[in-house]
């Protein structure tokens, strides 16, 4: 009897095809509510998700035959990991799948901010030819600080090898520095950094980490890039720091106001004042959670997930 997998979100077709070839029985349900899926989840041995809804204790208690959860992405914050593991459910993620895409996006955002590319493009299209107000900065000679030196942070540091920059990294794990970045304390990173890039998961420890106190601990005004999770930054505090010129510019691929699914931007009737500032600022570059969202990573993520499922779950 083959193992049954429920696909809750759509993914690259190679994921479905290769699992089928390996002997798995695939089922898809991209539209049912969490409650509706809970009513049938006991039929399945595995689920493949992105971020449509939270896999919580209620869901896991009803998934009596579940052996693995595979998330086609890097983070597992939508899953109650501790409870899942206590029930013997194997957790699979694919940070290797989109780390190159995130690294390239991060570098692109920095270069665009430094050289006013988006602003200059918009001005010319509006009929304005402004050279002096679009004078840029060079990355060479700067110190780039990376917080979070896992798959994404390491991939970004590797992309910086073509620049004459000093690359520092901080991570809660020891001895993760390599030939591309020198591991230092958070205090040293804050003393030396000109450009800060966040490559963090969203955890209780990193939630709202970048706040006024965190920003004020930096010795120099700096640029900040966030391609990790929006809730790692207190947007209102970031905006106040930008108004005070403590933060020189921001490239934000993720926002505090995103829904958990990352598919939509949470906005109530009134746009938050801090978000309105970001929308109107020339030294802010915003993208809709697409740092890891390339055609190549779409396929690579699926392949990583297939390989990991096959490695931990063998069909008899």
Protein Blocks (a to p, Z undefined) as FASTA:
>chain_A
ZZddddfbdcdfklmmmmmmnopacdddfkbcfklmmmmmmmpcbdcdfklpccdfklmm
mmmmbcbdcdedfblklpcfklmmmnopacdddfklmmmmmmmmmmmmmmmmmnommmmm
mmmmnopacfklmcccdfehpacddehjafklmmmmmmmmmpccddddddfbehkbcfkb
ccddfklmmmmpmbdcddddddfklgoklcfklmmmpmbdcddddfkbfklpcfklmmmm
mmnomagbdcdfbdfkbcfklmaccddfbdcfklmmmmmpmkbccdehillmcfklmmmm
mmmmmmmmmmmmccZZ
